[in-house]
Amino acid sequence: MAPAYTARRGAMAAPAGGAGGELELQAAIGFNGHILSGLICHPDKEHVLYPLGCTVVIQDMANSKQTFLHGHTNNVSCVVVSKSGTLVASGQVTFMGFKADIILWDFKKEEQLARLSLHKGKIEGLAFSPNDLYLVSLGGQDDGSVVVWSIPKKEAVCGSPASARSAGNASVLAFSRCRDEMFVTAGNGTIRIWELDLKNRKIRPTECQTGQLRRVITCVKMADDDSYFYVGTSSGDILKLNTNSKLMSDYGPQKEKFSMGVTALLLLKTGDLIVGTGGGIVALCKGSNYKVMKGTSDLFATCSTNDIRVWHTPENRELLRIVIPNMTCRAIEFMSDGRSIISAWNDGKIRAFMPETGRLMYVIDHAHSLGVTAIAATSNCRRIISGGGEGQVRVWEIGERTRKLEEVLKEHISAVSCIKIKKNDRECVTASLDGTCIIWDIVRFTRNQMILANTLFQCVCYHPEEYQIITSGTDRRIGYWEVFDGSAIRELEGSASGSINGMDITSDGAYFATGGDDHLVKMWDYNEGEVTHVGVGHSGSITRLKICPGNKYIVSVSADGAILRWKYPHVH
């Protein structure tokens, strides 16, 4: 059981009537994550706040001490902290037709400042104005109104229906980052920018235009200068709107949308976005084209006889085990959208699983006659390239519900051991135990180049600039080759004894790692061709290794079943 935390709040007063004192809440363990934007980092960067039942929990991140804000009569539905950090507001759910309260709190004193009651049923959202002058609140489905409250006077200034009759319910809101008189509401088919007319005690909405797009908005994030804002949708895309023109200026991704919708957005000063999804993915996206640049590097997967296992790196903990009895998984890969793990099996099948639950998504039967020995996926997740024990390379088109064999490439005469795909998805390289590496055009399905060596090739990597490849295998040598014409550039003595079975290269191409039958993990300087670090720890032959995307770890696996995680070295 997780350790209990020490609370800072004292005992509550005993109720009237002599029925005995109330129990003092000492610690709350748990966070269900059901409330959208329900985990908040306080501006002091020392505390986090979150709702738990009818309580708001404030936790000191340094020592895990907890404070509890008691006052709600039913479950808390939303929490927000002011820009200054001095104020907290929380709203609750209540029974249909009954008033749903908002409580305004003093953060430092941990006490109620006001109880605000106008909405019925549920408080859907809250937002403070940038200078703590106003609090705006959004009622739930049975209420449908938006209300602006004066914080100094602790009373309502004005209110209005949150969305037009022709639109659906508004469910999210965000205040301007610079002005106390502007905020945004959004929801099912509605995005509105509101202006507060304090003199006439009115709020005036302007509907934003999104052309032919009809979306259910799930989150809103304003730019620091208020010139634009982003909205995330349940469909899995992101819309960018101009605050002045009230028009949509951009949206994406247009093809590979985020699984189970966008549930959270964080806008970075670089203009890039951190996107949280309903499928559990956190991704860094380029704000200009919404292309995912990074996902989490805290997960990795291993495969062997009978099963695939997914691991959480910081805790070295097994998160998921996918068992296929009496079968051996030869290769695995995470699809770049994070929606599936594809795997190659000795029974000739390709199987795809959901990474969160391990549920089987689909099977490609009879993919290869002598077992599937290698697998890779294109970055757009529309194709899988597989290699088999018989030497064939097969290209599969992957649709929402269909898996179609596009082409069979028959040049290798022995098992395919490794496949790597170029970033533009138009070319791939395959390594084989027949002593050849072939660079394929996977648009025209022709061979571009063939590389020959007196070895059984075990692994191949593109240099990130993709003008060279490096190879290794049973001859213990590391070969550098020109992609353009397949010519040899350089050869290194990779190991004193035994085959090199695993190889991976850093995202900048400066270093690469190898492992093999000598039980050693070696870091190499790519340009110098010299070993910079050696890892001693395996007692069996290393079969594969990977460098994590953020260069935090190197993970290696060996034939004796060991999985070792190495700290990525600081190379000078």
Order of alpha helices (4+ residues) and beta strands (2+ residues): beta-beta-beta-beta-beta-beta-beta-beta-beta-beta-beta-beta-beta-beta-beta-beta-beta-beta-beta-beta-beta-beta-beta-beta-beta-beta-beta-beta-beta-beta-beta-beta-beta-beta-beta-beta-beta-beta-beta-beta-beta-beta-beta-beta-beta-beta-beta-beta-beta
